[in-house]
Amino acid sequence: MSRYLFVVLTAATAAVLVLSVVAAAREVELEEHLKPFEFLLGNTWKGTFSDSTPENPMVDVARWEAILDGKVLRGSHSLNQGSYAGETMLIWDAKKNSLVYFYFTNAGFYTQGTMKLEKGRIVGHEYVTGHESITEVKAEMTPLKAGGYMVVSSYLSGGEWVTGHEAVYEAVEDK
C-alpha cells in the first residue's frame, strides 16, 4: 500500500511540476489597451540620466512584465543599484475609460496617475502622496525607431513646474 501511495504522489508531483512549467512558459495575451507597452516586455532596460556625470552617475535599470493573465503590467526599476527604486502597476480602467497606474517607492511616497497615447508617445500624469515637496509628475515615454525608448519628466513643486530627468533606455542582456 505504501509503495502504491509513493508512486501516486510521485506522479502527482511530476504532473504539478510539468503544469507549472507549461503555465510559466505560455505567452500571455496582453489586454488590448496595454498592447502599446508590449515592446517593453522581455528585456531589461538601462538608462543613463542626461545630467549623469562620472562623479555622480545616475543609472536606472528597469524591467516590465505582464501579470494577472495580461490584465496588468508591472514595472520595476532601480536607480544606482537601489539607492532609489520603485514599482509600477498599470491597468485599464473601463469605468474611467483610461489606463491608470500606481507607483510605489522605497523613498516612502507613492503616486496614482493616468496614461494615454499621444502622437506615438505614452504620456503620464500622476499625483504624489507622501513627498515633502513634489505634488504632481508628468512624464513622456517615446519609443525610439532604433530600439529602446526615451523618458522625459517634469514635476510640480511649490506651485511651479520644474524640469525633471531625461534618459534614453537601451535593452541590455540579463545576467
Beta strands, then each sheet from edge to edge (+ up, - down):
strand 1: 44-49
strand 2: 59-67
strand 3: 72-79
strand 4: 84-93
strand 5: 98-105
strand 6: 110-118
strand 7: 121-129
strand 8: 134-143
strand 9: 149-157
strand 10: 160-172
sheet 1: 1+ 2- 3+ 4- 5+ 6- 7+ 8- 9+ 10- 1+
end
